[in-house]
Amino acid sequence: MDKNRGDDNRGDESRGDGIRGRAEGTASVPLSVLDLVTVGRGRTATQALRTSVDIAQLAERRGYHRLWVAEHHSMPGVASSSPAVILAHLAARTERIRLGSGGVMLPNHAPLVIAEQFGTLEAMAPGRIDLGLGRAPGTDGATAAALRRTDRLGEGADDFPQQLAELTRFLDDDFPDGHPYARIHAVPGPVQGPAGRPPIWLLGSSGFSARLAGVLGLPFAFAHHFSSQNTIPALDLYRDSFKPSAVLDAPYALIGVSALAADEEREARRQVLSGALSMVRLRTGRPGLIPTPEEAEAYAFSPMEREFVDSWLGNVIHGTADEVRSGLDDLAKRTGADELMITANAHGGEARLRSYDLIADAYGLRG
């Protein structure tokens, strides 16, 4: 991979297969979007997926750098169990914005299957696809066992470096002679002729993937939105471990950020409280659809739940557009992140779309 190749979809300072890039505006780092395809109470998965198209088209129109979708299973409040399928849907309805997985949980899948899925996506939307990989199951232990058809749940995470190496070989079609897979080709892929392939990102919420991404010279995405206490240690570990590679000659760290802007501060608080109540229920084994703001306001939080909510909301940047911009700028400065990927966890699509529009306005983003 040519680390100096420009991103064909950006006319600015992009490089490295779209890893680096900045839309026009006043943001100090590129701004991107993480869509969890949330399903609110009274809504359907069909409506959630239509909202995802609206968000992708808005993000492209307003100048966000990329949009990723995440892999989750057995969670009623999200409809993103199949990132590759959703990305194909979004690729057919956008033209320029980078699209990717944030991420595919590698232990849940055979590496060849992922190589084929993302080779197909790259063929459908050349130069626009990112392959973000995680080592967590993206669900509870029982669901992970059902996905993997094994009771040895630690096996996939422990084998992550080997699985990653195998996936990379399939994407590059370069197993050495004598390897059992040397005659197996992931298609679409290099065996069919010169073509690009999606850049690999490693995702994490602790130090394991941070160190591995650094050693391999890969871009790294950290889940600040649910593991904020580990953000700076993980980024320091990534940068300290980094070795230049054919992909990057310097570290590149993206962080996922929970942020929501509204026209009024009180409305922003109402919207993010829905997401907080959803997290309370998830953490206490009661996952469900995302509650409405009215339901969240009327809910009688126990003292322990209130403590969790206060802590959770302390990590969600919310308020007016100017307040959210100030919070994002401060976070970028404190962490030294090279890119911020914003996720807005709210009940309805209207609130999320409005938030991304307001943030784009605050930064003067232009597609």
C-alpha positions in Angstrom: 0.0 0.0 0.0 1.4 3.4 -1.0 1.4 5.5 2.2 1.6 8.7 0.1 -1.3 7.9 -2.1 -4.0 10.7 -1.9 -7.6 10.0 -1.1 -9.4 10.4 -4.4 -12.5 11.6 -2.5 -10.9 14.6 -0.9 -9.4 17.7 -2.5 -7.4 18.7 0.6 -4.4 17.3 2.5 -5.7 13.7 2.6 -3.2 10.9 2.3 -2.8 7.2 3.2 -5.9 5.7 1.7 -8.1 8.3 3.3 -6.6 7.9 6.8 -5.6 11.5 6.9 -7.9 14.2 5.6 -9.8 17.3 6.6 -12.9 18.8 5.1 -13.0 22.6 4.6 -14.0 24.5 7.8 -12.5 25.5 11.1 -12.2 22.1 12.8 -8.7 21.5 14.1 -9.0 17.8 13.3 -11.3 15.9 10.9 -14.8 15.2 12.2 -16.5 11.9 11.4 -19.6 10.0 12.4 -20.2 6.7 14.2 -23.8 5.4 13.6 -25.1 2.7 15.9 -28.3 2.4 14.0 -30.3 2.9 17.2 -33.9 1.8 17.4 -36.1 3.9 19.6 -39.3 2.8 21.4 -42.2 3.0 19.0 -39.8 2.8 16.0 -38.8 -0.1 13.8 -35.5 -1.4 12.5 -36.7 -0.4 9.0 -37.0 3.2 10.2 -33.7 3.1 11.9 -32.0 1.9 8.7 -33.7 4.7 6.8 -32.4 7.2 9.3 -28.9 5.8 8.8 -29.1 6.6 5.1 -30.3 10.1 6.0 -27.4 10.5 8.4 -24.8 9.3 5.8 -26.2 11.6 3.2 -26.2 14.6 5.6 -22.6 13.7 6.7 -21.5 13.6 3.1 -23.3 16.8 2.2 -21.9 18.7 5.3 -18.3 17.6 5.0 -17.8 15.0 7.7 -14.7 12.9 6.7 -16.1 9.3 7.2 -19.0 7.4 8.6 -18.7 4.0 10.4 -21.2 1.5 11.7 -20.6 -0.9 14.6 -21.3 -4.6 15.1 -23.7 -5.4 17.9 -25.7 -8.6 18.6 -28.8 -9.4 20.6 -29.4 -5.8 21.5 -33.0 -4.6 20.8 -31.9 -1.0 20.8 -29.5 -1.3 17.9 -29.9 -2.7 14.4 -26.3 -3.0 13.4 -25.6 -6.7 13.6 -24.4 -6.9 10.0 -22.0 -4.0 9.2 -21.1 -5.2 5.7 -24.8 -5.4 4.7 -25.5 -1.9 6.0 -22.3 -0.5 4.4 -23.4 -1.8 1.0 -26.8 -0.1 1.6 -25.1 3.2 2.4 -22.5 3.0 -0.4 -25.3 2.7 -2.9 -26.9 5.9 -1.6 -23.8 8.1 -1.2 -21.0 9.2 -3.6 -17.9 10.5 -1.8 -17.9 10.0 2.0 -15.7 7.2 3.3 -17.6 4.3 4.9 -16.4 1.6 7.2 -16.8 -0.7 10.2 -16.4 0.6 13.7 -15.9 -2.2 13.8 -16.3 -5.8 12.7 -15.6 -8.1 15.6 -13.0 -10.3 14.1 -13.3 -13.3 16.6 -16.9 -13.7 15.5 -16.0 -14.4 11.9 -13.7 -16.4 9.7 -11.0 -14.1 8.3 -11.8 -15.3 4.8 -15.4 -14.3 5.1 -14.4 -10.7 6.2 -11.9 -10.5 3.3 -14.6 -11.5 0.9 -17.2 -9.1 2.3 -14.9 -6.1 2.4 -13.4 -7.0 -1.0 -16.9 -6.8 -2.3 -17.5 -3.5 -0.7 -14.2 -2.1 -2.1 -15.3 -3.2 -5.5 -18.6 -1.5 -5.1 -17.2 1.7 -3.7 -13.5 1.9 -4.7 -11.4 4.0 -2.4 -14.2 4.7 0.1 -14.1 1.7 2.4 -12.4 1.3 5.8 -12.1 -2.0 7.7 -12.1 -1.4 11.4 -11.6 -4.5 13.5 -12.2 -5.2 17.2 -11.5 -8.2 19.4 -14.5 -8.0 21.7 -17.6 -10.0 20.9 -19.9 -7.0 20.7 -22.4 -8.8 22.9 -22.8 -11.0 25.9 -21.1 -14.3 26.5 -24.0 -16.6 25.5 -24.6 -14.7 22.3 -20.9 -14.8 21.5 -21.0 -18.6 22.0 -23.9 -18.9 19.6 -22.1 -16.8 17.0 -18.9 -18.7 17.2 -20.3 -22.2 17.9 -17.9 -22.7 20.7 -18.0 -22.5 24.5 -14.4 -21.4 24.6 -15.1 -17.7 24.6 -11.6 -16.5 25.4 -10.2 -18.3 22.4 -11.1 -15.7 19.8 -9.7 -12.8 21.7 -6.5 -14.7 22.5 -6.1 -15.6 18.8 -6.7 -12.0 17.6 -3.2 -11.3 16.3 -3.1 -14.6 14.4 -6.6 -14.0 12.9 -5.5 -10.5 11.9 -2.4 -11.8 10.2 -4.5 -14.3 8.3 -7.1 -11.7 7.3 -4.3 -9.4 6.0 -2.9 -12.3 3.9 -6.3 -12.9 2.4 -6.8 -9.2 1.6 -3.3 -9.0 0.0 -3.5 -12.5 -1.6 0.1 -13.2 -0.5 0.2 -16.4 1.5 3.7 -17.9 1.0 4.2 -21.0 -1.1 3.5 -24.2 0.9 1.0 -22.5 3.2 -2.3 -24.5 3.4 -4.2 -21.4 2.2 -1.7 -20.5 -0.6 -4.2 -21.6 -3.3 -7.2 -19.9 -1.7 -8.2 -16.5 -3.0 -10.5 -14.0 -1.4 -12.7 -12.6 -4.2 -13.2 -9.9 -5.2 -9.5 -9.4 -4.6 -6.0 -9.0 -6.1 -6.2 -12.3 -8.0 -8.7 -10.7 -10.3 -6.3 -7.8 -11.2 -4.9 -4.6 -9.8 -7.2 -3.1 -7.3 -7.2 -1.3 -4.0 -8.1 -2.8 -0.8 -9.7 -1.3 2.3 -7.2 0.0 4.9 -7.3 -1.9 8.2 -7.8 0.0 11.5 -7.6 -1.6 14.9 -10.3 -0.6 17.5 -10.0 -0.9 21.2 -11.1 0.3 24.7 -7.9 -0.8 26.5 -4.2 -1.3 25.9 -4.1 -4.6 23.9 -5.2 -3.3 20.5 -3.4 0.0 21.2 -0.1 -1.8 21.5 -0.8 -4.1 18.6 -1.8 -1.2 16.3 1.4 0.6 17.2 3.7 -2.4 16.6 2.0 -3.1 13.2 2.0 0.6 12.2 -1.7 0.7 11.7 -4.2 3.5 12.5 -5.9 3.1 15.9 -9.5 4.0 17.0 -10.2 4.2 20.7 -13.7 4.0 22.2 -13.5 7.1 24.4 -17.3 7.2 24.5 -17.5 4.2 26.8 -14.0 3.9 28.2 -12.9 7.5 28.8 -10.7 6.7 31.8 -8.5 4.6 29.5 -8.2 7.0 26.6 -5.0 8.8 27.4 -3.1 5.7 28.7 -4.1 3.8 25.5 -3.2 6.6 23.2 0.2 7.0 24.9 0.8 3.3 24.6 -0.1 3.4 20.9 2.2 6.2 20.2 5.1 4.8 22.3 4.7 1.4 20.6 4.4 2.8 17.1 6.7 1.5 14.3 6.5 3.1 10.8 5.0 0.8 8.2 4.0 0.7 4.6 0.6 2.1 5.8 1.7 5.0 8.1 5.0 6.7 8.8 3.6 8.3 12.0 0.8 7.3 14.5 -2.8 8.2 13.6 -5.3 8.0 16.5 -9.1 8.5 16.2 -11.3 8.6 19.2 -15.0 7.9 19.4 -16.9 10.6 21.2 -20.5 10.7 22.4 -21.8 14.2 21.6 -25.2 15.7 20.9 -26.1 19.3 20.1 -29.6 20.9 20.2 -31.0 24.3 19.7 -31.4 24.7 23.4 -29.3 23.3 26.3 -32.3 21.8 28.0 -33.4 19.9 24.9 -29.9 18.4 24.5 -30.1 17.2 28.2 -33.5 15.6 27.5 -32.1 13.8 24.5 -29.0 12.4 26.1 -30.9 11.3 29.2 -32.7 8.7 26.9 -29.3 7.3 26.0 -28.2 7.2 29.6 -31.3 5.3 30.7 -30.7 2.9 27.9 -27.2 2.3 29.2 -28.5 1.7 32.7 -30.8 -1.0 31.5 -28.1 -2.6 29.4 -25.6 -2.6 32.2 -28.1 -4.2 34.5 -29.1 -7.0 32.1 -32.3 -5.3 30.9 -31.5 -4.3 27.3 -34.3 -2.8 25.3 -35.3 -0.2 22.8 -34.0 3.3 23.3 -36.5 5.1 25.6 -38.2 8.3 24.7 -37.1 11.5 26.4 -40.4 11.6 28.2 -39.9 8.1 29.6 -36.4 9.0 30.7 -37.5 12.1 32.5 -40.3 10.2 34.3 -38.1 7.3 35.3 -37.4 7.0 39.0 -33.6 6.3 39.1 -32.3 4.6 42.2 -29.4 6.2 44.0 -27.0 3.8 42.4 -28.5 4.3 38.9 -28.4 8.1 39.4 -24.7 7.8 40.2 -24.1 5.8 37.1 -26.1 8.3 35.0 -24.2 11.3 36.4 -20.9 9.6 35.6 -22.1 8.6 32.1 -23.4 12.0 31.2 -20.2 13.6 32.4 -18.6 11.9 29.4 -21.2 13.0 26.9 -20.6 16.4 25.3 -24.0 18.0 25.0 -25.6 21.4 24.9 -25.9 24.1 22.2 -23.8 23.9 19.1 -21.2 26.3 20.5 -21.0 24.4 23.8 -20.5 21.1 22.0 -17.8 22.6 19.8 -16.0 23.9 22.8 -16.2 20.5 24.4 -14.9 18.7 21.3 -12.1 21.2 20.8 -11.0 20.7 24.4 -11.1 16.9 24.1 -9.0 17.0 20.9 -6.5 19.2 22.6 -6.3 17.1 25.8 -5.9 13.8 24.0 -3.9 14.9 20.9 -6.4 12.9 18.8 -5.9 13.1 15.1 -9.6 12.7 14.4 -12.9 12.8 16.3 -15.7 10.4 15.5 -19.0 11.6 16.9 -21.8 9.3 17.9 -25.2 10.7 19.0 -27.2 8.3 21.1 -30.7 9.5 21.3 -34.2 8.1 20.8 -35.2 9.6 17.5 -33.5 10.2 14.2 -34.7 13.8 14.1 -32.6 14.7 17.1 -29.5 13.0 15.8 -29.8 14.6 12.3 -30.3 18.0 13.9 -27.2 17.5 16.1 -24.9 16.6 13.2 -26.2 19.6 11.3 -25.7 22.0 14.2 -22.1 20.7 14.8 -21.3 21.1 11.1 -22.6 24.7 11.4 -20.5 25.4 14.4 -17.4 24.4 12.6 -18.3 25.8 9.2 -18.0 22.4 7.6 -18.5 22.4 3.8 -18.7 19.2 1.8 
